[in-house]
Amino acid sequence: MPELLAHDPEAGLFAMAYLPPERYPVRKAQLLYGEVRVATAAAVGELLGSLHAASAGDAALVARFATDDNFHALRIEPYLLATAAAHPALRPVLQDLADRTARTRLALVHGDVSPENILVGPAAPVLLDAECAWYPAESAESDGALPPVPEGVGGPETGETHA
């Protein structure tokens, strides 16, 4: 993350260090220009794994990021549940994924790791825009199993994608 320079919680303001684009290009721009690097994707995955490992079971973070309603409104509803409503054949699997996501209580979730929120730094990726950061409050644990993919939907095994 960029260094935090100042913070005024009462005013809802903060200032972060400037990261010049010539040293920290936006990942989305790289992809739009056809620059695909496996090493960058691996570095983002490593960073997320580190964040998850460092935050797992941290009760202070649970309290600080108990933003269930916000996460549901900004991520679960518009992506999983809206897609389920638009594609009835996928509704059971997407509803199950939404339910399991909401009840999985393992680690801090950034909530918006998309190419426009990743700067490719000289030493490591920098993640931005964590307004959806969420650490679910305690409740029943999930079994962690992935739902089955409905027949005829395709997926990673077949290389097919469906909109």
DSSP file (Angstrom, degrees, kcal/mol; ACC not computed):
  #  RESIDUE AA STRUCTURE BP1 BP2  ACC     N-H-->O    O-->H-N    N-H-->O    O-->H-N    TCO  KAPPA ALPHA  PHI   PSI    X-CA   Y-CA   Z-CA
    1    1 A M              0   0    0      0, 0.0   127,-0.1     0, 0.0     3,-0.1   0.000 360.0 360.0 360.0 151.4    0.0    0.0    0.0
    2    2 A P        -     0   0    0      0, 0.0     2,-0.1     0, 0.0    16,-0.1  -0.394 360.0 -90.0 -63.5 150.0    1.1    3.6   -0.4
    3    3 A E        -     0   0    0      1,-0.1    14,-2.5    13,-0.1     2,-0.5  -0.394  37.7-123.2 -63.6 134.6    2.4    5.1    2.8
    4    4 A L  E     +A   16   0A   0     12,-0.2    12,-0.2     1,-0.2     3,-0.1  -0.719  32.1 176.9 -80.2 122.6   -0.2    6.9    4.8
    5    5 A L  E     -     0   0A   0     10,-3.1     2,-0.3    -2,-0.5    11,-0.2   0.800  62.3  -2.2 -97.7 -35.9    0.9   10.5    5.3
    6    6 A A  E     -A   15   0A   0      9,-1.5     9,-2.5     2,-0.0    -1,-0.4  -0.989  57.3-167.9-156.3 154.7   -2.1   12.0    7.2
    7    7 A H  E     -A   14   0A   0     -2,-0.3     7,-0.2     7,-0.2    -3,-0.0  -0.966   9.7-178.3-152.0 129.4   -5.5   10.9    8.5
    8    8 A D  E  >> -A   13   0A   0      5,-3.1     5,-2.1    -2,-0.3     4,-1.3  -0.834   4.9-178.0-127.8  92.5   -8.5   12.8    9.9
    9    9 A P  T  45S+     0   0    0      0, 0.0    -1,-0.1     0, 0.0     5,-0.0   0.839  81.5  57.0 -62.1 -33.5  -11.2   10.3   10.8
   10   10 A E  T  45S+     0   0    0      1,-0.2    -2,-0.0     2,-0.1     0, 0.0   0.893 115.2  36.6 -65.1 -38.7  -13.6   13.0   11.9
   11   11 A A  T  45S-     0   0    0     -3,-0.4    -1,-0.2     2,-0.1     3,-0.1   0.591 109.4-123.7 -87.0 -12.0  -13.5   14.7    8.5
   12   12 A G  T  <5 +     0   0    0     -4,-1.3     2,-0.3     1,-0.3    -2,-0.1   0.860  67.1 130.8  71.5  35.4  -13.2   11.3    6.7
   13   13 A L  E   < +A    8   0A   0     -5,-2.1    -5,-3.1     2,-0.0     2,-0.3  -0.876  28.9 167.8-123.1 152.2  -10.0   12.3    5.0
   14   14 A F  E     -A    7   0A   0     -2,-0.3     2,-0.4    -7,-0.2    -7,-0.2  -0.978  19.9-144.7-153.0 160.9   -6.6   10.8    4.4
   15   15 A A  E     -A    6   0A   0     -9,-2.5   -10,-3.1    -2,-0.3    -9,-1.5  -0.996  15.6-168.1-130.1 136.0   -3.5   11.5    2.3
   16   16 A M  E     -A    4   0A   0     -2,-0.4   -12,-0.2   -12,-0.2   -13,-0.1  -0.803  33.8 -87.2-118.7 161.4   -1.2    8.8    0.9
   17   17 A A        -     0   0    0    -14,-2.5     2,-0.4    -2,-0.3    -1,-0.1  -0.337  46.2-112.2 -63.2 146.4    2.2    9.0   -0.8
   18   18 A Y        -     0   0    0    -16,-0.1    -1,-0.1    -2,-0.0   -15,-0.1  -0.682  24.7-159.1 -82.3 131.8    2.2    9.6   -4.5
   19   19 A L        -     0   0    0     -2,-0.4     5,-0.1     5,-0.1    -1,-0.0  -0.936  21.8-128.5-113.5 107.9    3.4    6.7   -6.6
   20   20 A P    >>  -     0   0    0      0, 0.0     4,-2.0     0, 0.0     3,-1.7  -0.285   9.7-132.6 -62.7 135.5    4.6    8.0  -10.0
   21   21 A P  T 34 S+     0   0    0      0, 0.0     5,-0.0     0, 0.0    -2,-0.0   0.746 103.4  63.9 -62.6 -25.0    3.0    6.1  -12.9
   22   22 A E  T 34 S+     0   0    0      1,-0.2    -3,-0.0     2,-0.1     0, 0.0   0.768 116.8  29.7 -70.7 -21.7    6.3    5.6  -14.7
   23   23 A R  T <4 S+     0   0    0     -3,-1.7    -1,-0.2     1,-0.2    -4,-0.0   0.636 131.7  36.5-103.4 -21.6    7.4    3.5  -11.7
   24   24 A Y  S  < S-     0   0    0     -4,-2.0    97,-0.2    97,-0.1    -1,-0.2  -0.607  78.2-173.2-132.7  69.9    4.0    2.1  -10.7
   25   25 A P        -     0   0    0      0, 0.0    95,-3.1     0, 0.0     2,-0.4  -0.304  32.3-106.0 -66.9 151.2    1.9    1.5  -13.9
   26   26 A V  B  >  -B  119   0B   0     93,-0.2     4,-1.7     1,-0.1     3,-0.4  -0.623  22.1-136.8 -76.7 130.9   -1.7    0.5  -13.5
   27   27 A R  H  > S+     0   0    0     91,-3.0     4,-2.5    88,-0.5    89,-0.2   0.856 101.5  59.4 -58.4 -38.7   -2.2   -3.2  -14.3
   28   28 A K  H  > S+     0   0    0     87,-1.5     4,-2.5    90,-0.3    -1,-0.2   0.907 104.4  50.1 -59.8 -42.0   -5.4   -2.5  -16.3
   29   29 A A  H  > S+     0   0    0     -3,-0.4     4,-1.5    86,-0.2    -1,-0.2   0.910 109.4  51.9 -63.2 -41.7   -3.4   -0.3  -18.7
   30   30 A Q  H  <>S+     0   0    0     -4,-1.7     5,-2.9     1,-0.2     3,-0.3   0.932 111.3  46.9 -59.7 -45.0   -0.8   -2.9  -19.1
   31   31 A L  H ><5S+     0   0    0     -4,-2.5     3,-1.9     1,-0.2    -2,-0.2   0.897 107.4  56.2 -64.9 -40.3   -3.4   -5.5  -20.0
   32   32 A L  H 3<5S+     0   0    0     -4,-2.5    -1,-0.2     1,-0.3    -2,-0.2   0.816 107.9  49.7 -62.1 -29.1   -5.2   -3.2  -22.4
   33   33 A Y  T 3<5S-     0   0    0     -4,-1.5    -1,-0.3    -3,-0.3    -2,-0.2   0.255 124.3-104.6 -93.3  12.4   -1.9   -2.9  -24.3
   34   34 A G  T < 5S+     0   0    0     -3,-1.9     2,-1.2     1,-0.2    -3,-0.2   0.606  72.0 145.0  81.0  12.2   -1.4   -6.6  -24.4
   35   35 A E      < +     0   0    0     -5,-2.9     2,-0.6    -6,-0.2    -1,-0.2  -0.716  20.0 171.6 -88.4  97.3    1.2   -6.8  -21.7
   36   36 A V        -     0   0    0     -2,-1.2     2,-0.5    -3,-0.1     3,-0.1  -0.932   6.4-179.4-111.6 119.0    0.5  -10.0  -19.9
   37   37 A R     >  -     0   0    0     -2,-0.6     4,-1.7     1,-0.1     3,-0.3  -0.968  22.9-160.5-124.4 120.1    3.0  -11.2  -17.3
   38   38 A V  H  > S+     0   0    0     -2,-0.5     4,-2.7     1,-0.2     5,-0.2   0.874  95.8  60.4 -61.4 -36.9    2.6  -14.4  -15.4
   39   39 A A  H  > S+     0   0    0      1,-0.2     4,-2.2     2,-0.2    -1,-0.2   0.862 103.1  50.7 -61.3 -36.0    5.1  -13.0  -12.8
   40   40 A T  H  > S+     0   0    0     -3,-0.3     4,-2.2     2,-0.2    -1,-0.2   0.935 111.1  47.4 -67.4 -45.6    2.8  -10.1  -12.1
   41   41 A A  H  X S+     0   0    0     -4,-1.7     4,-2.3     1,-0.2    -2,-0.2   0.909 113.0  49.7 -61.3 -41.6   -0.2  -12.4  -11.6
   42   42 A A  H  X S+     0   0    0     -4,-2.7     4,-2.5     1,-0.2    -1,-0.2   0.892 109.4  51.4 -64.2 -39.4    1.9  -14.6   -9.3
   43   43 A A  H  X S+     0   0    0     -4,-2.2     4,-2.3     2,-0.2    -2,-0.2   0.883 109.5  49.6 -66.3 -38.2    3.1  -11.6   -7.3
   44   44 A V  H  X S+     0   0    0     -4,-2.2     4,-2.6     2,-0.2    -2,-0.2   0.928 111.8  49.3 -64.7 -44.3   -0.5  -10.4   -6.8
   45   45 A G  H  X S+     0   0    0     -4,-2.3     4,-2.5     1,-0.2    -2,-0.2   0.902 110.9  49.6 -60.6 -42.0   -1.5  -13.9   -5.7
   46   46 A E  H  X S+     0   0    0     -4,-2.5     4,-2.3     2,-0.2    -1,-0.2   0.907 110.6  50.5 -62.7 -42.2    1.5  -14.0   -3.3
   47   47 A L  H  X S+     0   0    0     -4,-2.3     4,-2.4     2,-0.2    -2,-0.2   0.931 111.8  46.6 -62.7 -46.3    0.5  -10.6   -1.9
   48   48 A L  H  X S+     0   0    0     -4,-2.6     4,-2.7     1,-0.2     5,-0.2   0.912 111.4  52.0 -62.5 -42.2   -3.1  -11.7   -1.3
   49   49 A G  H  X S+     0   0    0     -4,-2.5     4,-2.6     1,-0.2    -1,-0.2   0.896 110.1  49.3 -60.0 -40.1   -1.9  -15.0    0.3
   50   50 A S  H  X S+     0   0    0     -4,-2.3     4,-2.7     2,-0.2    -2,-0.2   0.910 111.0  49.3 -65.5 -42.6    0.3  -13.0    2.6
   51   51 A L  H  X S+     0   0    0     -4,-2.4     4,-1.6     2,-0.2    57,-0.3   0.917 113.5  46.6 -62.9 -42.7   -2.6  -10.6    3.6
   52   52 A H  H  X S+     0   0    0     -4,-2.7     4,-1.5     2,-0.2    -2,-0.2   0.925 114.0  47.4 -65.7 -44.5   -4.9  -13.6    4.3
   53   53 A A  H  < S+     0   0    0     -4,-2.6    -2,-0.2     1,-0.2    -1,-0.2   0.911 113.1  48.4 -64.0 -42.1   -2.2  -15.4    6.3
   54   54 A A  H  < S+     0   0    0     -4,-2.7    -1,-0.2     1,-0.2    -2,-0.2   0.792 118.1  40.5 -69.2 -27.6   -1.3  -12.4    8.3
   55   55 A S  H >< S+     0   0    0     -4,-1.6     3,-2.1    -5,-0.2    -1,-0.2   0.604  81.9 123.4 -97.9 -12.4   -5.0  -11.5    9.1
   56   56 A A  T 3< S-     0   0    0     -4,-1.5    51,-0.2     1,-0.3     3,-0.1  -0.264  88.4  -2.2 -57.6 125.6   -6.3  -15.0    9.7
   57   57 A G  T 3  S+     0   0    0     49,-1.0     2,-1.0     1,-0.2    -1,-0.3   0.615  87.5 149.3  73.2  13.5   -7.9  -15.3   13.2
   58   58 A D    X>  -     0   0    0     -3,-2.1     4,-1.8     1,-0.2     3,-0.5  -0.703  29.8-167.2 -86.0 102.9   -7.1  -11.7   14.1
   59   59 A A  H 3> S+     0   0    0     -2,-1.0     4,-1.9     1,-0.2    -1,-0.2   0.816  85.3  58.6 -61.4 -32.8   -9.9  -10.6   16.5
   60   60 A A  H 3> S+     0   0    0      1,-0.2     4,-2.1     2,-0.2    -1,-0.2   0.890 107.2  47.2 -65.3 -37.7   -8.9   -6.9   16.2
   61   61 A L  H <> S+     0   0    0     -3,-0.5     4,-2.7     2,-0.2    -1,-0.2   0.857 105.3  59.4 -71.6 -34.4   -9.4   -7.0   12.5
   62   62 A V  H  < S+     0   0    0     -4,-1.8    73,-0.2     1,-0.2    -2,-0.2   0.943 111.6  41.2 -56.2 -46.9  -12.7   -8.7   12.8
   63   63 A A  H >< S+     0   0    0     -4,-1.9     3,-0.8     1,-0.2    -2,-0.2   0.895 116.4  48.6 -68.1 -40.7  -13.9   -5.8   14.9
   64   64 A R  H 3< S+     0   0    0     -4,-2.1    -2,-0.2     1,-0.2    -1,-0.2   0.835 121.0  34.2 -71.3 -32.7  -12.3   -3.1   12.7
   65   65 A F  T 3< S+     0   0    0     -4,-2.7    70,-3.3    -5,-0.1     2,-2.1  -0.126  70.4 136.2-117.9  36.5  -13.6   -4.5    9.4
   66   66 A A    <   +     0   0    0     -3,-0.8     3,-0.2    68,-0.2    68,-0.1  -0.542  23.1 140.4 -81.0  74.4  -17.0   -5.9   10.4
   67   67 A T     >  +     0   0    0     -2,-2.1     4,-2.8     1,-0.2     5,-0.3  -0.290   7.3 144.1-114.9  44.3  -18.6   -4.4    7.2
   68   68 A D  H  > S+     0   0    0      1,-0.2     4,-2.6     2,-0.2     5,-0.2   0.895  72.4  48.1 -53.1 -48.4  -21.0   -7.2    6.3
   69   69 A D  H  > S+     0   0    0      1,-0.2     4,-2.4     2,-0.2    -1,-0.2   0.906 113.7  47.5 -62.7 -42.0  -23.8   -5.0    5.0
   70   70 A N  H  > S+     0   0    0      2,-0.2     4,-2.4     1,-0.2     5,-0.3   0.932 112.9  47.9 -63.7 -47.4  -21.4   -3.0    2.9
   71   71 A F  H  X>S+     0   0    0     -4,-2.8     4,-2.4     1,-0.2     5,-1.4   0.908 112.5  49.6 -62.2 -42.0  -19.7   -6.1    1.4
   72   72 A H  I  <>S+     0   0    0     -4,-2.6     5,-3.1    -5,-0.3    -1,-0.2   0.943 114.3  44.6 -61.1 -47.3  -23.1   -7.6    0.7
   73   73 A A  I  <5S+     0   0    0     -4,-2.4    -2,-0.2    -5,-0.2    -1,-0.2   0.838 122.8  35.8 -67.9 -33.3  -24.4   -4.5   -1.1
   74   74 A L  I  <5S+     0   0    0     -4,-2.4    -1,-0.2    -5,-0.2    -2,-0.2   0.681 135.8   9.5 -96.9 -19.1  -21.2   -3.9   -3.1
   75   75 A R  I  X>S+     0   0    0     -4,-2.4     4,-1.3    -5,-0.3     5,-0.8   0.708 124.4  43.3-127.1 -53.0  -20.0   -7.4   -3.9
   76   76 A I  I  >XS+     0   0    0     -5,-1.4     5,-2.4     3,-0.2     4,-0.9   0.964 117.9  41.6 -67.4 -52.2  -22.4  -10.2   -3.1
   77   77 A E  I  4XS+     0   0    0     -5,-3.1     5,-2.0     1,-0.2     6,-0.2   0.959 119.0  39.9 -63.9 -55.0  -25.6   -8.6   -4.4
   78   78 A P  I  45S+     0   0    0      0, 0.0    -1,-0.2     0, 0.0    -2,-0.2   0.773 128.3  28.7 -73.4 -22.1  -24.4   -7.0   -7.6
   79   79 A Y  I  X5S+     0   0    0     -4,-1.3     4,-1.0     3,-0.1    -3,-0.2   0.890 131.2  22.0-100.7 -60.7  -22.2   -9.8   -8.8
   80   80 A L  I  X<S+     0   0    0     -4,-0.9     4,-2.2    -5,-0.8    -3,-0.2   0.959 128.8  38.3 -77.8 -50.4  -23.4  -13.1   -7.5
   81   81 A L  I  ><S+     0   0    0     -5,-2.4     4,-2.0     2,-0.2    -4,-0.2   0.877 116.9  49.5 -74.1 -36.2  -27.1  -12.6   -6.8
   82   82 A A  H  ><S+     0   0    0     -5,-2.0     4,-1.7    -6,-0.3    -1,-0.2   0.897 113.1  48.3 -66.7 -38.6  -27.8  -10.3   -9.8
   83   83 A T  H  X S+     0   0    0     -4,-1.0     4,-1.6     2,-0.2    -2,-0.2   0.903 109.7  53.0 -66.3 -40.3  -26.0  -12.9  -12.0
   84   84 A A  H  < S+     0   0    0     -4,-2.2     7,-0.3     1,-0.2    -2,-0.2   0.894 109.1  49.3 -60.6 -40.0  -28.1  -15.6  -10.4
   85   85 A A  H  < S+     0   0    0     -4,-2.0    -1,-0.2     1,-0.2    -2,-0.2   0.858 113.4  46.2 -67.9 -34.8  -31.3  -13.7  -11.2
   86   86 A A  H  < S+     0   0    0     -4,-1.7    -1,-0.2     1,-0.2    -2,-0.2   0.712 119.0  41.0 -80.5 -20.6  -30.3  -13.2  -14.8
   87   87 A H    >X  -     0   0    0     -4,-1.6     3,-2.0    -5,-0.1     4,-0.7  -0.735  65.8-177.3-130.4  82.3  -29.2  -16.8  -15.4
   88   88 A P  G >4 S+     0   0    0      0, 0.0     3,-0.8     0, 0.0    -1,-0.1   0.785  81.2  62.0 -54.1 -32.0  -31.7  -19.2  -13.7
   89   89 A A  G 34 S+     0   0    0      1,-0.2     4,-0.2     2,-0.1    -5,-0.1   0.802 109.9  42.0 -64.8 -26.4  -29.7  -22.3  -14.6
   90   90 A L  G <> S+     0   0    0     -3,-2.0     4,-2.6    -7,-0.2     5,-0.3   0.493  86.8 100.2 -95.3  -5.2  -26.8  -20.9  -12.5
   91   91 A R  H <X S+     0   0    0     -3,-0.8     4,-3.0    -4,-0.7     5,-0.3   0.886  79.6  49.4 -52.7 -48.9  -29.0  -19.7   -9.6
   92   92 A P  H  > S+     0   0    0      0, 0.0     4,-2.2     0, 0.0    -1,-0.2   0.929 115.2  42.9 -60.3 -44.3  -28.3  -22.7   -7.3
   93   93 A V  H  > S+     0   0    0     -4,-0.2     4,-2.1     2,-0.2    -2,-0.2   0.898 117.8  45.4 -70.0 -38.7  -24.6  -22.6   -7.7
   94   94 A L  H  X S+     0   0    0     -4,-2.6     4,-2.5     2,-0.2    -1,-0.2   0.882 112.6  50.3 -72.1 -37.9  -24.3  -18.8   -7.4
   95   95 A Q  H  X S+     0   0    0     -4,-3.0     4,-2.7    -5,-0.3    -2,-0.2   0.923 111.6  49.3 -63.6 -43.0  -26.7  -18.7   -4.4
   96   96 A D  H  X S+     0   0    0     -4,-2.2     4,-2.9    -5,-0.3     5,-0.2   0.913 111.1  49.6 -62.3 -42.0  -24.6  -21.3   -2.7
   97   97 A L  H  X S+     0   0    0     -4,-2.1     4,-2.5     2,-0.2    -2,-0.2   0.911 111.5  48.9 -63.2 -42.2  -21.4  -19.4   -3.5
   98   98 A A  H  X S+     0   0    0     -4,-2.5     4,-2.2     2,-0.2    -2,-0.2   0.920 113.5  46.9 -62.4 -43.9  -23.0  -16.2   -2.1
   99   99 A D  H  X S+     0   0    0     -4,-2.7     4,-1.5     2,-0.2    -2,-0.2   0.927 113.9  46.6 -65.2 -45.4  -24.1  -18.0    1.1
  100  100 A R  H  X S+     0   0    0     -4,-2.9     4,-1.1     1,-0.2    -2,-0.2   0.888 111.5  52.0 -65.1 -38.8  -20.7  -19.7    1.6
  101  101 A T  H >< S+     0   0    0     -4,-2.5     3,-0.6    -5,-0.2    -1,-0.2   0.937 109.3  50.2 -61.3 -45.9  -18.9  -16.4    1.0
  102  102 A A  H 3< S+     0   0    0     -4,-2.2    -1,-0.2     1,-0.2    -2,-0.2   0.794 116.8  39.9 -64.8 -29.0  -21.0  -14.6    3.6
  103  103 A R  H 3< S+     0   0    0     -4,-1.5     2,-0.6    -5,-0.1    -1,-0.2   0.493  85.5 106.6-103.1  -2.3  -20.5  -17.3    6.2
  104  104 A T    <<  -     0   0    0     -4,-1.1     2,-0.6    -3,-0.6     3,-0.2  -0.682  46.6-174.4 -79.7 121.3  -16.8  -18.0    5.7
  105  105 A R        +     0   0    0     -2,-0.6     3,-0.1     1,-0.1    -1,-0.1  -0.691  41.1 110.1-118.6  74.0  -14.9  -16.5    8.6
  106  106 A L  S    S-     0   0    0     -2,-0.6   -49,-1.0     1,-0.4     2,-0.3   0.798  73.4 -18.3-116.7 -45.1  -11.2  -16.9    7.9
  107  107 A A  S    S-     0   0    0    -51,-0.2    -1,-0.4    -3,-0.2     2,-0.2  -0.951  77.0 -63.4-160.3 169.5   -9.3  -13.7    7.0
  108  108 A L        -     0   0    0    -57,-0.3     2,-0.5    -2,-0.3    27,-0.2  -0.451  45.1-148.5 -65.1 134.8   -9.5  -10.2    5.8
  109  109 A V  B     -D  134   0C   0     25,-2.9    25,-2.3     1,-0.2    -1,-0.0  -0.939   7.7-155.7-108.2 123.6  -11.0   -9.8    2.3
  110  110 A H        -     0   0    0     -2,-0.5    22,-0.3    23,-0.2    -1,-0.2   0.949  22.9-156.9 -62.2 -49.1   -9.7   -6.9    0.2
  111  111 A G  S    S+     0   0    0     22,-0.1    -1,-0.1    -3,-0.1    19,-0.1   0.221  70.5  51.3  95.9 -14.0  -12.9   -6.9   -1.8
  112  112 A D        +     0   0    0     16,-0.1     2,-1.7     5,-0.1    16,-0.2  -0.227  51.8 153.0-153.5  56.6  -11.7   -5.2   -5.0
  113  113 A V        +     0   0    0     14,-0.1     5,-0.1     3,-0.1    16,-0.1  -0.627  30.8 140.6 -88.8  80.0   -8.6   -6.8   -6.4
  114  114 A S    >   -     0   0    0     -2,-1.7     3,-2.8     1,-0.0   -86,-0.1  -0.832  67.9 -99.5-118.7 159.6   -9.3   -5.9  -10.0
  115  115 A P  G >  S+     0   0    0      0, 0.0   -87,-1.5     0, 0.0     3,-1.2   0.775 120.5  57.7 -53.1 -31.9   -6.7   -4.6  -12.6
  116  116 A E  G 3  S+     0   0    0      1,-0.2    -3,-0.1   -89,-0.2   -87,-0.0   0.634 106.6  51.2 -74.8  -9.7   -7.6   -1.0  -12.2
  117  117 A N  G <  S+     0   0    0     -3,-2.8    11,-2.8    11,-0.1     2,-0.5   0.154  94.4  85.8-110.5  17.5   -6.8   -1.3   -8.5
  118  118 A I  E <   - C   0 127B   0     -3,-1.2   -91,-3.0     9,-0.2     2,-0.5  -0.976  56.2-164.5-121.8 123.0   -3.3   -2.8   -8.9
  119  119 A L  E     -BC  26 126B   0      7,-2.9     7,-2.7    -2,-0.5     2,-1.2  -0.894  20.7-135.4 -99.3 135.7   -0.2   -0.8   -9.4
  120  120 A V  E     - C   0 125B   0    -95,-3.1   -80,-0.0    -2,-0.5    -2,-0.0  -0.758  31.3-167.1 -93.7  95.2    2.8   -2.9  -10.7
  121  121 A G        -     0   0    0     -2,-1.2   -97,-0.1     3,-0.8  -102,-0.0  -0.321  32.7-110.8 -82.0 164.2    5.6   -1.6   -8.5
  122  122 A P  S    S+     0   0    0      0, 0.0    -1,-0.1     0, 0.0   -98,-0.1   0.804 117.4  24.4 -64.4 -29.7    9.3   -2.2   -9.0
  123  123 A A  S    S-     0   0    0      1,-0.4    -3,-0.0     0, 0.0     0, 0.0   0.742 135.5 -18.9-105.2 -30.6    9.5   -4.4   -6.0
  124  124 A A  S    S-     0   0    0     -5,-0.0    -3,-0.8   -77,-0.0    -1,-0.4  -0.978  76.3 -78.7-168.2 160.8    5.9   -5.7   -5.6
  125  125 A P  E     -C  120   0B   0      0, 0.0     2,-0.5     0, 0.0    -5,-0.2  -0.346  38.2-143.1 -66.5 154.6    2.3   -5.0   -6.6
  126  126 A V  E     -C  119   0B   0     -7,-2.7    -7,-2.9    -2,-0.0     2,-0.4  -0.989   9.4-146.4-121.7 125.1    0.5   -2.3   -4.7
  127  127 A L  E     -C  118   0B   0     -2,-0.5     2,-0.2    -9,-0.2    -9,-0.2  -0.777  20.8-178.1 -95.2 134.6   -3.2   -2.8   -4.0
  128  128 A L        +     0   0    0    -11,-2.8   -16,-0.1    -2,-0.4   -11,-0.1  -0.642  48.0  38.5-116.1 174.2   -5.5    0.3   -4.0
  129  129 A D        +     0   0    0     -2,-0.2     3,-0.4     1,-0.2    -1,-0.2   0.888  50.3 167.5  56.6  61.0   -9.2    1.0   -3.3
  130  130 A A    >   +     0   0    0      1,-0.2     3,-2.1    -3,-0.1    -1,-0.2  -0.151  28.0 131.0 -97.3  39.1  -10.1   -1.3   -0.5
  131  131 A E  T 3  S+     0   0    0      1,-0.3    -1,-0.2   -19,-0.1   -20,-0.1   0.693  74.9  53.1 -65.4 -15.4  -13.4    0.4    0.3
  132  132 A C  T 3  S+     0   0    0     -3,-0.4    -1,-0.3   -22,-0.3   -23,-0.1   0.302  76.6 144.6 -98.7   8.3  -15.0   -3.1    0.3
  133  133 A A    <   +     0   0    0     -3,-2.1     2,-0.3   -25,-0.1   -23,-0.2  -0.189  26.4 177.4 -52.5 138.4  -12.5   -4.5    2.8
  134  134 A W  B     -D  109   0C   0    -25,-2.3   -25,-2.9   -68,-0.1   -68,-0.2  -0.992  32.1-174.2-152.4 132.4  -14.3   -7.0    5.0
  135  135 A Y        -     0   0    0    -70,-3.3   -67,-0.2    -2,-0.3   -27,-0.1  -0.921  38.4-127.7-125.4 104.5  -13.6   -9.4    7.8
  136  136 A P        -     0   0    0      0, 0.0     3,-0.1     0, 0.0   -70,-0.1  -0.162  21.9-113.1 -57.7 140.3  -16.8  -11.3    8.4
  137  137 A A        -     0   0    0      1,-0.1   -74,-0.0   -74,-0.1   -75,-0.0  -0.273  49.0 -77.7 -65.8 159.4  -18.1  -11.4   12.0
  138  138 A E  S    S+     0   0    0      3,-0.0     2,-0.3   -33,-0.0    -1,-0.1  -0.294  71.9 125.4 -63.0 140.4  -18.1  -14.7   13.8
  139  139 A S        -     0   0    0    -36,-0.2   -34,-0.1    -3,-0.1   -36,-0.0  -0.912  63.5 -26.2-168.3-165.2  -20.8  -17.3   12.9
  140  140 A A        -     0   0    0     -2,-0.3     2,-0.2     1,-0.1   -35,-0.0  -0.293  67.3-121.6 -59.4 138.7  -21.1  -20.8   11.8
  141  141 A E        -     0   0    0    -37,-0.1     2,-0.2     1,-0.1   -37,-0.2  -0.513  19.8-128.7 -82.0 150.8  -18.1  -22.1    9.8
  142  142 A S        -     0   0    0    -39,-0.2   -37,-0.1    -2,-0.2    -1,-0.1  -0.519  17.1-121.4 -90.4 165.7  -18.5  -23.3    6.3
  143  143 A D        -     0   0    0     -2,-0.2     3,-0.1     2,-0.1    -1,-0.1   0.576  38.4-130.5 -82.4  -8.8  -17.1  -26.7    5.1
  144  144 A G        +     0   0    0      1,-0.3     2,-0.2   -44,-0.1    -1,-0.0   0.416  57.6 142.3  78.1  -2.6  -15.0  -24.9    2.5
  145  145 A A        -     0   0    0      1,-0.1    -1,-0.3   -45,-0.0    -2,-0.1  -0.475  51.6-122.8 -74.6 141.7  -16.1  -27.2   -0.3
  146  146 A L        -     0   0    0     -2,-0.2    -1,-0.1    -3,-0.1     3,-0.1  -0.586  29.7-110.0 -80.2 145.4  -16.7  -25.6   -3.7
  147  147 A P        -     0   0    0      0, 0.0     2,-0.1     0, 0.0    -1,-0.1  -0.375  38.4 -98.8 -71.3 154.3  -20.2  -26.1   -5.2
  148  148 A P        -     0   0    0      0, 0.0     3,-0.0     0, 0.0     0, 0.0  -0.424  34.1-117.0 -69.7 148.9  -20.6  -28.4   -8.2
  149  149 A V        -     0   0    0     -2,-0.1     3,-0.1    -3,-0.1     5,-0.1  -0.769  36.8-111.1 -84.9 126.7  -20.7  -26.8  -11.7
  150  150 A P    >   -     0   0    0      0, 0.0     3,-1.7     0, 0.0     4,-0.4  -0.224  41.9 -90.5 -57.8 146.5  -24.1  -27.5  -13.3
  151  151 A E  T 3  S+     0   0    0      1,-0.2     0, 0.0     2,-0.1     0, 0.0  -0.304 111.2  19.5 -58.5 136.6  -23.9  -29.8  -16.3
  152  152 A G  T 3  S+     0   0    0     -3,-0.1    -1,-0.2     1,-0.0    -3,-0.0   0.459  94.6 103.3  84.5   1.5  -23.5  -28.0  -19.6
  153  153 A V  S <  S-     0   0    0     -3,-1.7    -2,-0.1     1,-0.2     2,-0.1   0.771  70.1-149.0 -87.2 -26.0  -22.1  -24.8  -18.0
  154  154 A G        +     0   0    0     -4,-0.4    -1,-0.2    -5,-0.1     7,-0.1  -0.353  23.2 169.8  84.3-172.5  -18.5  -25.4  -18.9
  155  155 A G    >>> -     0   0    0      5,-0.3     4,-1.7     1,-0.1     3,-0.8  -0.973  53.8 -36.9 154.7-165.6  -15.6  -24.2  -16.8
  156  156 A P  T 345S+     0   0    0      0, 0.0    -1,-0.1     0, 0.0     5,-0.0   0.816 126.2  59.4 -60.6 -31.8  -11.9  -24.5  -16.3
  157  157 A E  T 345S+     0   0    0      1,-0.2    -3,-0.0     2,-0.1     0, 0.0   0.873 116.5  31.9 -65.1 -35.1  -11.8  -28.2  -17.3
  158  158 A T  T <45S-     0   0    0     -3,-0.8    -1,-0.2     2,-0.2     3,-0.1   0.606 100.0-128.7 -98.1 -13.3  -13.3  -27.6  -20.7
  159  159 A G  T  <5 +     0   0    0     -4,-1.7     2,-0.2     1,-0.3    -2,-0.1   0.482  65.3 133.4  77.7   0.8  -11.8  -24.1  -21.3
  160  160 A E      < -     0   0    0     -5,-0.7     2,-0.4     2,-0.0    -5,-0.3  -0.541  38.5-163.7 -85.3 149.8  -15.3  -22.9  -22.2
  161  161 A T        -     0   0    0     -2,-0.2     2,-0.4    -3,-0.1    -7,-0.1  -0.975   0.6-163.2-128.9 149.3  -16.8  -19.7  -20.9
  162  162 A H              0   0    0     -2,-0.4    -9,-0.0     1,-0.1    -2,-0.0  -0.995 360.0 360.0-133.6 137.0  -20.4  -18.6  -20.8
  163  163 A A              0   0    0     -2,-0.4    -1,-0.1     0, 0.0     0, 0.0   0.427 360.0 360.0 -94.4 360.0  -21.9  -15.2  -20.3
